[in-house]
Amino acid sequence: MADRATQVFNFYETTIATSDFSAGASSFDIASTPTVDGTNGITSANTGNQNTWIYLVIDPDSTSNREIVVVKTHTSGSTTFSDVERDYDGRQEAAGAPADTGISHGIGTTVRMAVLAQHIQDQNDRVATNISSLTTAISDFNTDGAAAIAAINASSATAMMENATDGTAITVDNANDYILVYDNDTTTAKQVNLVQLPQESTKLSLSGGTMTGAIVGAELTDYVETDVSLSSTSGVVTIDLANGNTGSLTLTENITDIDFTNVPTNGVSTFTLKITQDSSSSYTVAINQITVNGSGHQTAKTPFGGSGYTMTATASRTDILGFLFFDASTDVYLNALQDFN
């Protein structure tokens, strides 16, 4: 059935009647409502429904007085237009009239329907109706299709089990890790236990994890150590090897105590500590109050016959300390590179 929303009667021409359509006015009367084949040429308009609005041109043949208006309220067949939005394209405002007021038009001024705007609006209305219908159809199809696919899947699964090449039906018990195989002619079931591959549960995750045991013959082409940010409280620095084996400390006070935790109890482990002297004050670092995993205080062993260690006093200079642990014993070995600038 052909859509009659846009036909020739969507174009009409009449005049302003009864009184002037003055600037700022929101309603006006026309001389007559054209009809085609007994059908009103101007249909109803509803303020709340933009799809029904009517687009008109007042004094369309004048280059200076032409004004486009939109009729938002109108009763089919009536010669009165109400709730009219003035100067819809801003032509008169650009020419100096106040915003949204339009200009005055006298009795007898030509009123013509803006057929192109109305035609496009009618097309948009039709497309919106079709989209709504299509959306409903797709929704219905999805609902019915999902049920049909589920039924096919269930039927196919049953058929595949009942028509296995060995003439058996199979049931998988995931909770208990076994398969029950039924003979088609009897109710006797044979249990086949599933084999759990041990390596699946012991693989290291790509996102990281903890490894135990020795790694033999490993070759590393590139690696990065975590730089742990350290600080002191009341002269004590606590270093947790579980967070990393390299750390940085900028002195803000004298260091009197260095406590290491989570030092591996088997094998050799190290911790590299970068200490930077304060920029204005000269602080000291003592190595005679070191603890390992909560052990008693001890003095770190240094090379050259135990010559000890003294922090570089020059402002902002850096010392690199290397701590070495054997099986987390109470012995701590210290080697220092000093006075980096």
FIDREN-447489 format. One record per atom (N, C-alpha, C): residue in one letter; x, y, z. Coordinates in pm, whole numbers, plus 32768, in hexadecimal, padded with zeros to 4 digits. Example, Ala and Ser with C-alpha at 12.3 -4.5 7.8 and 13.67 -1.06 7.14 Angstrom:
residues 2
A85277DC7830CA84CE7E3E830CA85287EB6830CS85057F1F82C4S85577F9682CAS850A80038313
//
This chain:
residues 341
M80557F898000M800080008000M8058807C8000A803E80D97FA2A809181517F96A807A81AE800CD80E781ED803BD80DF824A80ABD80B282D28076R8043830880ACR80108389807CR803883FD80D7A809F83E4812BA80C9844F8187A80F984CA813CT813E84B580CDT81708526807ET8133851E7FF2Q80D785777FD2Q8097857F7F4EQ809486127F25V805186307EB4V805186B97E86V800D87187EE6F7FAA86E67F32F7F6687417F8DF7FBF87698002N80398731800AN8097875F806FN80D187E78049F80B388107FCFF80D788997FA7F805588E87F9AY804F89597FDEY7FD889AE7FCDY80028A3D7FE2E7FA88A977FBAE7FC38B267FCCE7F428B6B7FF2T7F488BC18057T7ED38C0D8082T7F078C9480B3T7EB48CDC8100T7EDD8D608132T7EB88D6D81C5I7EF88DD18207I7ED68DF08291I7E4E8E368294A7DF98E0E82F2A7D738E4882FAA7D5A8E7B8388T7CEB8EC48399T7CB68EF38419T7D078F678454S7D868F50846FS7DD78FBB84AAS7E688FA78482D7EB99010849BD7F479006847BD7F8A8F9A84CEF7FF38F5E8493F80498EFF84DCF80C28F508509S80B58F908580S81198FF185ACS81968FAD85E3A82048FFC85EDA82828FC88624A826D8F9A86B3G829E8F2586D5G82918EEF875BG82128E9E8771A81B08EA98715A81358E5B8723A81508DC7870DS81048D718752S811A8CE18747S80A58C988706S80418CE486D0S7FD28CA5868AS7F9E8D04861EF7F5D8CCC85B6F7F228D1E854CF7EBB8CCB8501D7E638D1084B5D7DFB8CCE8467D7E1B8CD983D3I7DEB8C748387I7DFA8C7782F5I7D708C7C82B6A7D6D8CA18238A7CED8CB781F4A7CA28C3681DDS7CE88BC981BDS7CA28B4C819FS7D018AD881B0T7CC68A5F81BET7D1489E481C7T7CFE89958147P7D63898980F0P7D5189428070P7D3488AE8087T7CEA8873802CT7CCF87E4802FT7CED87A77FA7V7D1187257FA6V7D2686DA7F2BV7CD786587F37D7C7C863E7ED7D7C2885C77EDBD7BDF85BC7F61G7BB486307F96G7B69862E8012G7BBD861E808ET7C4286178081T7C9C860580F3T7CD8868B811AN7CDC86A7819CN7D17872581CAN7DA8872F819DG7DCB87A28167G7E5587B5813EG7EB187D281B2I7E7A87FB8227I7ECA8815829DI7E9987B8830BT7EF28760833AT7ECB870083A0T7EE28739842BS7EC486E78492S7ED48714851CS7F68871C8540A7F87877585A0A800F877E85D8A80048778866FN8065873386ADN80658722873EN80E887598776T80DC87B387D9T815387F58811T81BB87918840G818F8723887CG81ED86C388B4G8223865F8851N81F8866387D3N82258601876EN825E864A86F5Q82E2865386F0Q8323869E8684Q8303866485FBN82E385E285F5N82C685A48574N824885DE8532T81F38624857ET817586588546T817D86ED8528W81EC872F8545W81F387BF8532W81E887E3849DI81B8885F8484I81A1888F83FBI8201890383E0Y82418901836DY82A589678349Y826989C582E1L82638A4982FEL82268AAC82A5L82888B1E8288V82728B608213V82C18BD681EFV82608C4B81E0I82768CB6822BI82258D308222I82698D8F81BFD82188DC68163D824C8E2280FCD82C48DE580B3P82B48D6C8076P83268D20803FP836D8D627FCBD83288DBF7F83D83658DF97F0CD83B08E7A7F29S83B58EA37FAAS83FC8F1C7FD0S84868EF68005T84EC8F387FD1T85748F1A8000T85908F568089S85428FBC80B3S855C8FFD8133S84F88FD5819FN847A8FB98179N84128F9B81DDN83F98F0681EER84388EB3819FR841F8E2381A8R84428DF08233E83E68DA0826EE83FC8D6982F5E83CB8CD882F8I841F8C7F8328I83FB8BF28337I83CA8BDC83C5V83538B9D83D2V831C8B7F8456V82FA8AEB845EV82F58AB984DAV82CF8A2E84F4V82528A2E854BV81E889EE851AV816A89E58564V816F896685BAK816D8977863FK817689058699K80ED88D586CBT8087892C86C3T8001890586EFT7F9C892E8683H7F4D88CC8652H7EEA88E885EBH7E86887785E7T7E06889785D7T7D9C883285C9T7D7C88228537S7D7587A48507S7D5C8788847AS7CDF87D1844AG7CEB881883DAG7C7B8860839FG7C6A88ED83D3S7CAE89108442S7C9E8996847CS7CEF89FC842DT7CBE8A78842ET7D068AE583EBT7D5D8B33844ET7D658B0384CAT7DB68B488531T7E328AF58550F7EA78B35854CF7F258AF68573F7F4E8B2C85FDS7F678ACF865DS7F8E8AF886E4S80198AC48705D80588B00876BD80DE8AD68799D813F8AD18724V81598B4586E9V81AE8B508673V82398B7D869DE82A18B35866FE832B8B5F8688E83568BBB8618R837B8C36863AR83978C9E85D7R84288C9885A4D843B8CCF852CD84C08CE284F0D85168C658502Y84E38BF284D0Y851F8B6F84EAY85AF8B6684B7D85CE8BA98448D86568BA28411D86AD8C18843AG86798C76848EG86C98CE684C0G86E38D53845BR86988D5383EAR86AF8DB78380R86948E4483B4Q861E8E5683F6Q85FA8EDC8422Q86508F0B8497E86778EAC84EDE86D18ED0855CE87568F028525A87878EBF84BAA88058EEA847DA87F88F75843FA877D8F988418A8767901A83D9A874C90878441G874B906384C3G873B90C9852AG86C490B98584A8667905C8564A85F4904785BBA861E8FFF863BP85D5901586AAP85F68FCE8726P85EC8F378712A86368EEB8763A863B8E5A8754A85B08E1D8766D858C8DC2870BD85148D6E8714D84918DBC8710T84928E3A86E3T84158E8786DFT83DD8E938653G84318E8485EAG84028E9A8562G83E38F2D854AI839A8F4884DBI83718FD184BBI82DB8FD284A1S829F90488495S820F90538481S81E9903983F0H81788FF183DEH81418FD48359H80AD8FFA835AG8082904782F7G7FFA907882F4G7F97901482BBI7F14903782C7I7EA98FE5828DI7EBD8FDC81F6G7EAC8F6881BFG7EBC8F538131G7F478F258108T7FA58F218168T802C8EF28148T80288E5D8125T80738E3780C0T80748DAB8090T80AE8D4E80FAV806B8CDB8109V809B8C708162V80AA8BF3810DR81218BB8810CR813C8B4480B6R817C8AD4810AM81528A5880F1M818F89E98139M821D89D38106A827D89BB8163A8306899A813DA830989068118V82EC88EA809DV82D488608074V834E88068086L83C7883A806FL843F87E5807BL845487B9810BA8449881A8169A845987F681F6A83EF87928221Q837187A981F4Q8306874E8219Q831C86C481DDH834C86C38160H83668643811CH83D285F28166I843E8637818DI84A985F381D5I847685BF825CQ8423861182A1Q83EC85E58321Q839585688310D8344856782A5D82F084F1828AD834584768271Q83B484888227Q840E8417820DQ844C83E4828FN8475844182E4N84AF84188365N844A83CB83BAD83CB83FB83B8D836383B68403D8352832783D1R83558318834BR834182948310R83B682368334V8431826D832EV84A6821C8351V84A081F183E2A8478824F843BA846E822E84C9A840981BE84E2T839781C38497T8332815A84A5T836980D48478N83B380D58407N83EB805883D3N8454801F8432I84A88078846CI850F804984C9I84CF800A8545S846280498576S841C801385EAS83E67F8885CCS83AA7F798555S83747EF6852FS83E27E8F8520L84527EBA84E3L84C17E5E84CFL84FE7E338555T85097E9285B4T853F7E718638T84EA7E09867FT84677E1A8674T840B7DB986B1T841C7D308671A84277D2E85EAA84367CAF85A3A84B87C6885C9I85257CB685D5I85A67C7B85F9I85A07C438687S855F7C8E86E3S85527C60876CS85057BDC8772D84977BD58726D84487B598723D84997AE686EAF84E67B048680F85377A9C8641F85A27A6986A1N85E27AC786EBN864A7A9E874AN86127A4387B7T85997A6687E8T855C7A168852T853C79898820D84F8798487ABD84D379018775D854D78B48746G85AE78FE870AG862678BB86D6G867A787F8744A868678C487B6A86D5788F8824A869A780C8858A8614780A8863A85D3778E8892A85E9771D882EA85E0773D87ACA85F276D78745A868176A08746I86E476F98755I877076CE8756I878C767787D0A8753769D8844A8766764E88BDA872D75C188ABA86B775BB886BA867975388854A86CE74E487F5I87057523878CI875A74DB872DI87D874A78771N881574FD87C6N888F74D4880CN8876745C8866A8805746388B1A87E573F4890BA87CC737488BFS878273818850S8763730B87FFS87E072D187C0S8838732A878FS88B372FC874ES890F72B787B2A891972EE882CA896F72B28890A8940722688B3T88BB721588C0T8884719188DFT889F7130886EA888B716187F2A889F710A877EA893070DE8773M898E713B878EM8A1C71178782M8A4370AE87E9M8A0C70B98864M8A30705788CAM89F16FD088ABE89746FD28878E892E6F548862E895B6F0D87E2N89A16F56878BN89CB6F1B870EN8A636F198701A8AA76F088772A8B386EFB876EA8B5D6E7D8721T8BD66E7A86EBT8BFE6E0A8695T8BFF6D8686DFD8C0E6D8B8765D8C116D0D87B0D8B896CEB87EAG8B206D3987C2G8A9A6D1887EEG8A816D328880T8AC06D9A88B8T8AAF6DB78946T8A826E45895BA8A4B6E6089CFA8A2A6EE889F9A8A8C6F108A67I8AB26F908A68I8B1B6FBE8AC3I8AE5702E8B1CT8B0370268B9DT8AE270918BFBT8B6170BB8C42V8B7C713F8C46V8BF471748C86V8BCF71AB8D0FD8C14717A8D76D8C0171AE8DFED8C7972078E1FN8C69728A8E0AN8CD972E78E1EN8CFF72F38EB1A8C9C72E58F0BA8CB772F78F99A8D14728C8FCFN8D04720F8F9CN8D5371A08FD0N8DBE716F8F70D8DD171B68F00D8E3C71988EA0D8E3571098E6AY8DBF70E18E39Y8DB970618DF2Y8D4A70668D88I8D5070058D2CI8CED6FF88CC2I8CA36F758CD6L8C1C6F788CCAL8BCC6EFF8CCDL8BA56ED88C3FV8BC56E5E8C16V8BA56E2E8B90V8B376DC68B9CY8AC36DE08B5DY8A506D868B65Y8A416D398AE2D8A286CB78AEDD8A056C688A78D89756C898A53N89586C9989D2N88D26CBE89A7N88696C5689CBD88916BDA89D5D88306B6F89EDD881D6B508A80T88716B8A8AD9T88656B6C8B68T88736BED8BB7T88616BE18C36T88736C558C8FT88F76C4E8CD9T894C6BED8CB1T89CD6BDD8CF4T8A2C6C4C8CC7A8A6F6C898D26A8ACC6CF58D07A8B596CCD8D29K8BB76CF28CD5K8C446CDD8CF0K8C826D648D10Q8CC46D6C8D82Q8D016DEA8DACQ8D8E6DF58D75V8DAA6E638D31V8E316E7F8CFEV8E646EFC8D45N8EC96EEB8D99N8EFE6F5D8DE4N8F4D6FBA8D89L8F3E703C8DA1L8F8870A08D55L901270B38D91V907470CA8D3DV90FD70DF8D6BV911771758D72Q913771A48DE9Q915672318DFBQ91EA72478DE1L920B72948D7CL929772AC8D5AL92D673068DC4P933D72D88E0AP937573268E79P93B273A98E4EQ93EA73B08DD4Q942E742B8DADQ93CC74A08D99E934C74838D85E92EC74F08D72E92DE75448DF0S92EB75058E65S92D8754D8EE2S935B75878F19T93CA756D8ED5T944A759B8F0AT949075FF8EAFK944D76288E43K948B768A8DEAK948B77138E2AL94F3775F8E0FL94FD77E78E43L94A678428DEES945378918E2ES93FB78ED8DE6S944B79568D9CL941779808D27L945B79E98CDAL945C7A6E8D24S94007A7E8D83S93FB7AFB8DCES94597AFB8E46G94A47A8F8E5AG95047A8B8EC7G94E07A238F2FG953B7A098F8BG952379A78FF4G95A47986903CT95A079209090T961578F890DET9644786F90B2M96C578629097M970077E3906EM975477AC90E1T9756772890ECT97A976E79152T98027680910FG986E765A9154G98C875F6911CG9934763490C7A999675E190A3A9A0A76119056A99E7761B8FC2I9A1F76808F81I9A1476908EEFI9A9F767A8EB6V9AAC76118E66V9B2F75E98E33V9B3F76198DA3G9BB276548D88G9BD476788CFFG9B8476EC8CC7A9B5377458D1CA9B0477B68CEBA9B5F781E8CAAE9B3278568C3BE9B7D78BF8BF6E9B2279388BE8L9B4679A98C27L9AF77A228C22L9B387A858BC4T9AEB7AB58B63T9B1F7B1A8B06T9AFA7BA78B31D9A957BB48B85D9A6D7C388BB2D9A187C298C2FY9A317C7A8C93Y99DC7C798D0AY99E47D018D4EV99807D1F8DA1V99797D9E8DEAV995D7D7F8E7CE99A87DBE8ED7E998F7DAE8F65E99377E208F98T98E37E008FF9T988D7E659036T98DF7EC09091D98CF7F43907CD99137FA590D1D98B47FCB9143V98CF7F9791BBV98787FAE922EV989A8035926ES98368089927DS984A810B92BES984D80F89355L98BB81229394L98CD810B9423L98D1818F946FS98B2818894F0S98BA81FD9549S98DC81CB95D4S98FC8229962CS9921820496B5S98C182429718T98B181FF978BT9860823297F9T98B08224987AS98C8829498BAS991882959936S999E824F9922G99DA826498AFG9A5E822F9893G9A5E819F9863V99E9815F9853V99E280D2982DV99B080C6979CV99F78075974CV99CD805696C3V99A97FC296BFT992F7FA39695T99037F179688T98FF7EF395F4I99437E8695D0I994D7E5C9543I99137DD09536D98A77DC394E9D98637D4494D5D988B7D0C944DL98D97C9E944BL99077C6593CDL98957C29937AA98217C1693B8A97AE7BE5936CA977D7C4E9308N97A07CCD931DN97767D3992C3N97D97D509252G98517D18925BG98B47D2C91F4G99407D28922EN99A47D2491D7N9A2E7D189203N9A807D9591E7T9A3C7E0391C6T9A807E8391AFT9A2A7EF191EAG9A687F53922DG9A1B7FC09268G9A698041926DS9A2080B09283S9A5D81359287S9A32817C9306L9A9181C49345L9A77820D93C1L9ABC829393BBT9A7382FF93D5T9AAD838493E3T9AAB83A79478L9B1E83CA94AEL9B2B83E0953EL9AE1845D956BT9A95844C95D8T9A5384BD961AT9A7784C296AEE9AC6845F96DBE9AF184559766E9B6583F3976DN9BA583E797E0N9C0E838397F4N9BCF82F897FAI9C0A829897B1I9BD9820F97B2I9C2781C1981BT9BDC818A987BT9C1D814098E8T9BFF80AA98E2D9B9E8082988FD9B727FF79891D9B3F7FD19806I9B6E7F5F97D0I9B3D7F2B9751I9B097E9E9769D9A867E889751D9A487E06976CD9A197DC796E9F9A4D7D4E96CAF9A257D049653F99BE7C999679T99547C8C9628T98F17C23963DT98DE7BD495BBN98A67B5B95CAN988B7B029559N99087AE49507V997A7AD8954BV99F47AAC9509V99EA7A1494F8P99FC79DD947EP99F0794C9469P9A4A78FE94C8T9A1478929500T9A5F78449562T9ABD77DF9522N9AB177CB949EN9B0A77709456N9B4677B793DFG9BC977A493CBG9C0A77DF9358G9C3F78699374V9C6D78AA9309V9CAB792E9312V9C49799792DDS9C3B7A039325S9BE67A7292F8S9C2E7AF6930DT9C027B5B92C5T9C447BDE92CCT9BDC7C4E92D4F9C0A7CC19301F9BB87D3A92FAF9C157DAF92DDT9BF37DF99272T9C427E6E924CT9BF97EEB927BL9C3E7F3C92C9L9C027FB39305L9C4B803092D5K9BFE808A9296K9C35810C926DK9C0E817292D8I9C7481AF9318I9C5B82139380I9C8D829A934FT9C3582FE9352T9C5983859327T9C5C83E193A1Q9CCC842A93AFQ9CDC8486941FQ9C7A84FB9410D9C4F85319482D9BF585A49482D9C3786199439S9BE586739401S9C1C86E193B1S9C5487539407S9C3387549489S9C6587C394DBS9CA98794955CS9C7B87239594S9CB786F19611S9D08867495F5S9D678655964DS9DBA85DE963DS9D90857796A4Y9D4E85099675Y9D2084A196D1Y9D7A842696C6T9D7683D3972FT9DCB835C9735T9D7882DD9724V9DBD826F96FFV9D7D81ED96F1V9DD181889740A9D95814E97A9A9DDB80EB97FBA9DBF805F97C6I9E25800797CCI9E137F7D979EI9E2B7F18980EN9E217F489889N9E3B7EEF98FBN9DBB7EC49942Q9D467EE89906Q9CC67EC19941Q9C6E7E8698D1I9CA07E1B9892I9C587DDC9824I9C177D5B9855T9B987D44982FT9B547CC79851T9B297C8097D1V9B227BFA97D5V9AF77BA89763V9A857B4E9792N9A0D7B63975BN99967B14977EN99817B119816G99957B859857G997A7B8E98E6G99EB7B5F993FS9A617B449906S9AD27B179959S9B057B8A99AFG9B657B6B9A07G9BA17BD29A5AG9BF47C329A06H9C117CA69A3BH9C5F7D0A99F3H9CEE7CDA99DDQ9D247CFE996AQ9DAD7CD89947Q9DEB7D4698F3T9E6E7D3F98E4T9EB77D9D988FT9ED57D5B980AA9EB87DA3979CA9ED37D6B9718A9F697D579705K9F8B7CE896C5KA0197CCB96A8KA0407D17962ATA0B17D5D9631TA0E17DAD95C1TA16A7D7B9593PA1917D989517PA2147D6B94E4PA2877DB89522FA2FE7D9694F7FA3797DD79527FA3877DCA95BFGA36D7D5095F0GA3837D34967DGA31C7D7496D8GA2A77D8B96A3GA23E7DC596F8GA2527E579712SA2747EA196A8SA2907F3096B9SA2127F8296D2GA19E7F4596C5GA1237F8C96E2GA0EF7FDF966CYA089802E9687YA04C8081961EYA0228105965CTA04181749615TA01581F9963ET9FCF823C95C8M9F53826795DCM9F0582A59572M9F4983249540T9F4C833894BDT9F8483B19482T9F3B842B94BAA9F86848C94EDA9F4A84FF9531A9F24856F94D2T9F5D8572945AT9F4285E093FDT9EAF85E293D5A9E73865893D3A9DE5866693B7A9DC1862A932FS9D5185E1932CS9D1585A992B2S9D69853E926ER9DDA851392ACR9E2984A79270R9DE68420928FT9E0983BB923ET9DC783399247T9E2C82CA9262D9E07826E92BFD9E5281F392D6D9DFC817C92ACI9E3D81169273I9DF8809A924DI9E28802B92A9L9DCD7FF392FBL9DF07F899359L9DBB7F049326G9E117E9D9327G9DE77E1892FFG9DEA7DBA9376F9D747D8993A2F9D6A7D2D9413F9D5F7C9E93DEL9DAA7C429419L9DAE7BB693EDL9D8A7B5C9462F9D2A7AFE944CF9CFA7AA494B4F9D117A139489F9D4379C294E3F9D53793394CBF9CF378E79527D9C8E78A794EDD9C2D78569538D9BF278A395ADA9BE17924959BA9BA4797B9601A9BE7796D9688S9C6A79579689S9CB1794D9709S9CBC79D79747T9CF079DB97BET9CFF7A5C9801T9D6F7AAF97C5D9DC37A719770D9E2F7ABB972ED9DF97B0896B7V9E1A7B8896B1V9DF47BDD9641V9E747C189607Y9E877C079585Y9F007C389543Y9EDC7CB794F5L9F307D1C9505L9F147D9D94CAL9F8A7DCF9476N9F6B7DFB93FCN9FD07E3993A8N9F987EBE937AA9FE87F289377A9FB47FAE9359AA0037FF192EAL9FBA8032928FL9FF2808C922BL9FC381179252QA0228177925FQ9FFE81F592A0QA0198270924DD9FD782DA927BD9FEE8363924AD9FCD837191B6F9F5C833A918BF9F2F83509101F9EF883E090F6N9F17841F9087N9EE984A79074N9EB884B78FE6
//
